[in-house]
Amino acid sequence: MVNGTTAWAAVVICVALATPVLAGAEGRRPSPAQIFQWLDKDHDGKLTRQEYIENSRFKNKEQARRIFEAADTDGDGVITQERYVEHRRITDKAKEIFGKLDGNGDGTMTEAEFVAKAGAIFQALDGDADGAVTIPEYLRARMEWAAMRGPSVEELLKRLAAARQTEEGGRRQPDRPKDGARGPGAP
């Protein structure tokens, strides 16, 4: 069962992992633009549904059709090279994120795997370790993550922990307004 904290953690994970696709991956396999050129048999600069289904690597034609329809965002029945490349980068990044959340690498993400990753991120956000994240704590962590552009979640968590240890001399201090208020519902 997904509660408010788990749903909030999902948003945080998505934000934390929203980094550019690493260019190094293109050196190991054809780039999306190269794949598009191969699929575009008539070299007219666009893929029709039929071209994609007939020339894709997918043996399952229904799977190929569904993938085409997902990339055909305007529903006009064709995919330009620009749209194809954008769709590939988005789906490749989504697969990378899923792989990081799939703790044992079995191709299925369980709630336990998701919650474990979300818990580590929550702890990184909770600057004073009081079991609650305030707006200042969240914004501080978000700014730190934005400044780190590109590292993995694990690396982000390590860097945040190290920065806080150094900054506070090993003691975590509350990020609260000067009047001590913690917000609605706080004890």
N, C-alpha and C positions, 0 to 999 in steps of 0.2 A: 504494500500500500504506500502511495506517495503522499507525503505530508507537505505542508508549506515550506519547511526547511529544505526538504529534498528538491522540491520544484525550484526554489530560489537557488540552490546549489547548482542545478542544471544550467540555469542562466549564467552563473558565475563561471562554470566550466567552459561553456561556449564562448564567453568573452575572453577568458584566459587563453583558450586555445586558438582564437581567431588570429592566426599569424599568416603571413604570406607563404605560399607554396615554395619550398626550397628548390632553387634552380638546379642543384646537383642531381636531382632525380632524373632529369632529362638526359643526362649523360649515359645512363644505364639502359634506357629504352627509347624508342622513337618519341619525339615530342608530339603533343596533340596536333600541332600544325602538320607534321609529317604524316600522322595517321589520317588526318582529314584528306590530304592530297592523295593518299592511297585509296581511300574510300570513294573519293570523287572520280569515278571511272570516266565520266565524259568531260572532266576538267572544266566545268562551267562555273566553278566557285561556290556551288551549293550542293547540298545533299538532299535528295528526295527521300521520302520514307522507303520507297522500293530500293533505291541505291544502298541505303544504310542497312536494311534488313538483309539484302542479298550479299553484301560485301563485309558485314561485320564479323568479328571473331566468334560471335555467339552462335552456337549450334541451335539453340532454342529460339525459333523465330518470334515467338510470343514475347520472350524476354527482350529481344532486340527491338521489337515494336514499342514496348513499354519504355525502354531507354530513349528511343527516338522521341517519343511523345513528351517525355520529361524535358528533353533538350529543346524541343520545339515550343518555346515559351509563348509565342504569339499565335500558335495554332494554324500557321499558314501552310503547313505541309512541307516546308523546306528549312534546312539549317544552313546558315552561312558559316564560313570558316571562323569568323570572329565569335559567333555564338557557340560553335562546337568547342573551340578552345576554352572559352569561359566556362562552359558546362563541365568540361573535363577537369579543369583546375578546381572547380567547386567540389565535384564528386571525389576527386583524388584527395582533397583536403579532408572531406567528410570521412573517407575511409581511413585516413591517417588518424583522425581524432577518435574514431570508433576503435581502432586498434589499440590506442593508448588507454581507452576506458575498459577494454576487454582484457582484464588482468591476467588471465591464464592463456590468452591467445587462441582460444578454441573457436573463434568466429561468432560467439554468442556473448552478449553482455548481460550478466545477471544483475539483479537489483543490488546484491551484496558488492559486486565489483564497482558498480556505479556509486554506491553510498560510500565505499572505502575511499575512492578518489575525491568525492565531494567533501568527505570529512577532513581530508588533508588540506583541501583548499579552504574550507571553513576555518580551520585552525590557523592557517596563514593569514586570513583576513582578521581574525580576532586578536587584535594587537595587544590587548591586556589580559588575554586568556581568561576572561570572565564568563565565557559561554554565550556571549551575545556580540553581534557586530553592529557598531554604531555607524552612522553615515560618515563621520570623519575617518574611522578605521577603514571602511570600504573604499572611500575616495583615495586615501593614502596608499592602500595596496594597489588599487587600480592605476594610479599614477606611476607607482614603482614598476608594475607590470608593463605599462605602456613604454616606459623608458628602456626596458630590457628587450624589446622587440625580438621575437623569434625563438627564444629558448623553449625547451620542453616544459611541461607543467612541473615535472620533477625538479628541473633546474630552477624554475621560478620559485618553487617552495624552498629550496635550499638557499637561494640568494636572499629571499625575504627574511628567512630565519636568521641568516648571518648578519644582514643589515640591521635587524632589530636588536640582536645581541650586542653588536658594536655600538649602535646608537644609544642604547639604554644601559650600557655597561653590564650586560648580562641580565638585567631586570626589566621585565615588561611593565610599562606604565600605562595607565588608562588614557584613552583618547576621548575625554569627556569635556563638555563645556565647563568653563571656570566655576559656574554656580553648582556643579556637581550633578546636574540633571542628566538622566540617562534616556529620557524619552518615554513615550506611552507604554504602560504595562510593566515598566521596570520596577524592581523592588526598592 
